[in-house]
């Protein structure tokens, strides 16, 4: 900014103010990260880096699971609100007992906030199931499961989490599969006080992942590989300007993102009617009293 000072001395005060306003605008936008170009810029390996392979100069990442280990990565910083998406090609063939996860997590132990996509492996020919979950202030147990209507191992598909003050929307290729509304007014916790990092892992969970643990992993099919590309994070980075997260001008807080559009609402109903295979709201064995957020609408 010091380079602008001569404009004042030369009678360019108005131009200085324009340039200064531009600098402040750019500075405010810098707290909002968008579209990392490569894995190396915005992510780091968190677990078994030897099982993470960089392809196409880091634009595509392969995660590998074998008998020795799974692996995982995480964003280098955390974010408050915004949108996170990745294109993922899941483990092909007989993937029973494997879990590929893409999620946000505050990493704060018993009071953690977390937003989960967990892709549960299957026996060849069976549909892939995606499980979503929401943790707020340490309270989870809000699982829902959807059978995907396509083969997610044949090609890349886009998985997105939109998180604003009004609701959280989990989407698959622009089809909302879950909406979790902010029902704090009804006493339901909502994640809004803690920044969250972006994580992904590939691991073995054959004690529960496929048909409740009845289908075990077949290690003769190892290694199991999942692929990621087109990492897209748009949100308020933390650490960063404290005012960013509460700025109503952030695009994800705009009117178009406060509720589903008519097209999104039709797609959401189609998914809910045809592809939901488990909803904790309907599980009377676990919840004899229906959770309040289910009555309020999710």
N, C-alpha and C positions, 0 to 999 in steps of 0.2 A: 504494500500500500504506500510505502514511502515514495515510490516512483510517481505517484499522482500529485505529490505536493507542489511541484513546479506549476501545475495548471492553475493553482490558486494565485500564485505570485504573478502569473501572466494574464490574470483577468479571466481565467476559465473556470470560475467558481461553479457555474451551472453544469458545465461538462464534468467537473470533478464530482458533483453530487450524483450525476447519472452513473458515472463509473463506480462511485462508492456504493450506490444502490445495487449495481450489478454484482460487485464483489460480495456484498452481504447475501444476495440471492444465491450466488454460487456456493458460498460458505454454508448456507443453510441446506442446500441440496446435497452437499458432500456427506452429510450425516445419513443420507439415504443411499444405500448401496444398491446397484442394479447390474444384473447380468455379468457375473464374473466370466472372463474369457477362457480361463483354464483352471483346472483343478488346483494347481500349485498356488495360484493367487489368493484363494480364499478358504482353502481347506488344508487339513493336515491328517496324516495317519494317526490313529489313536490305539491301534491294536494290530499286531502282526503285519508290519509294513511289508514284509517279504511276500505276503499273499495279495498285495495290491499291485496291479500292473497298469502302467500308463501307456495309453495308445493314442496315436495321432497327436503327438506333442502335448499330451495331457488333456486334450479335449474330451477323450473318452477314458473311462476308468473301468478296469475289470477287478471285481472282488472274487476271491477264491476260498472255498471251504474244502478241506480234506481232513483226514484222520488226525493230523497234528494240530490243526487250528482253523478257526474262522478268521475274520478280520473286520476292520471298521475304520471310518474316518469321520471328522467333525469340522465344522467351520472354525476359523481362527478367532472370530469374535462372536458375540451374542447380539440378538436383535429384539427390539420391542415393536410388535405389530408389523404388518406388511404382508407380503406374499412370498412363498418359497415354492419352487417347483424344480423337478428334475425329470428327464426322460430316462426310463429304466427298461432294460430287457431282462426278464427274470430267468431263473435257472430252468433250462429245458429238460424234457424227458421225465424220468422218474426222480422227482425232487422231494418225495415224502420225507418228513422229519426235518426239513430245512426251513429256516425263516430268513427272509430278506426284509430288513426294516429301514424305513425312511421316516425320521421323526424330528421333533423339536423338543428340547429338554432344558430346564433351568439349572440342572445339576446342583440341586440344593437339598438332597437327601429327603428327609421326612416331610418337608413342606414343598416338594418339587411341583412344578407345573410341567406338563408334558402333553404333546399332541402326536399321536402315533398312526403311521401306516405300517402294518405288519403283513407281509405276503407269505401265506402259509403254503408250503410245498405240497405236492399232490402225487398220487400214482399216475402213471402215463394214461392219458385219455380222460382223466377226471378234471373238473373245472378247478382253476386256481381260486383260492379264497383270500380276500383281503380283509384283515381285521383292523378296525379303527378303535382308538381309545382316547379319552380325555382325562387328564389329571389336573386338578385345580386345588392349590393349597394343600397338596399331599393326598387328596382324595381322588381315587381312580375307580376301578370296577365299573366302567361305563363302556363295555365292549359291544361293538356291533360287527357283524360279518356279512360280507357281500360276495357272492360268486361272480367273478368277472365274466362278461359275455363274449369274450374273445380269448385267444391264446396269447398271454402276455410275454411268452418266451419266444415267440416267432419274430417279433419286431419291437422297436422302442415305442413306449407309450408315455404320456405326460401325466405325472401325479403332482397335485398342487394342494398346498395348505394356504388359505386366506384367513388372516387373523386381524380383526379390528375390534373396536370397542363394542360393536353391536352383536357380532356372531363370529363363529369359526366355521369355515366351509372346506370340507375335504372333496376334491374333485379328481376324476379320472378322464382325461381327454375332454375336458370342458363339460363333463357330466357330473353334477354334484351327487355324491353318494351319501353324504352326511352333513347335516347342519346342526351345530350346537350353539344355541342362542344364549346371550347374556341375560340370565334370570336372577341377577343379584337381588333385585327388588323382592323376589320370592324366597330369599335366603339360600340360593344355590350359588356355591363358589364359582368364580369365573377368573381365568388367568389374565391378569392385567397389571400385576405389580412387579413381576420378575421378567427380566430379559431371558431369552432362550437361545441356545445354540442349535445348529442344524447338524444332524447326525445320520449316518447310515452304517448298517452292519449286516454281515452274512454269517449265520451261525447255526449250530445243530441244536434242535429242541424237540427230539422225537418222543419226549415224555408227554407232550401235549399238542404239538403243532398240527398233526394230520389225524383227523378222526379221533381227537381227544387222546392221542398217544397210542392208538391201536396199530397204526401203520408206522413201522420203524424205518430208520434211514438204511439204505442199501449202499454200504461203503464201496461195493464193487463198481458203482456208478461214479465214484469220485474221480477227479475233483469236480465240484459243483461251482459253476461260474455265473455271476450276474454282472450286467454292464450298465454304466451310467454315462450320460452326456447332457449337454445343454443345461448346465447349472444356472439357475436364475434366482437371485435373492434380491428383493426390493423391500427394504425396511429400515428402521432407525437403528444404526449400529451402536453398540454399547461396549466400551465407553464412547461417548459422543455428546453433542449438545443435549442438555436435559430437556429442552423445550420440544425436541423433535417428536417424541412419542405422543405428546398431547396436542400436536398441531392439527387442527381440523382441516387444514389445507392439504394434508397428505392424501394422495389420490385414493388410497385404499379406504379412507374414511368418507369418501364422497358419496353422494346420494345413490349413485349407480351400484354401490357396493354395500349398502345398508340392508338390502334384501335381494332375493333371487329375482332375476328378470323373468318375464313370462316364459321364454324359451327354457331357461334354466329350471324353472318350477315344473314344467312339463317333463323335462328329462329326469328331474329328481323323483317325481311321482312314478315314472316308469321304472326307475331303478328300485324304488322302495317296494313296488307291487310285485315285480318279477324276479328280483335278484337278492333280496335280503334273506339270509338263512339263519341269522340269530340277532336278537335285539334284547339287551339286558332289561329294557323297559317291559318286555313281555314275559320275563323269566320269574314266575311266581315262586319257584323253589328257592331262588336266591333272594328275591325281594317280595315277600308277602305283601308289603305295603309299597305301592308304586312310588318310585322316586319322584320328588316334586318337579324336577325339570321335565320328566316325561309327561306329566299332566299339563305343564305349561307349554309344551311343544318344543321339539328339539330340532 
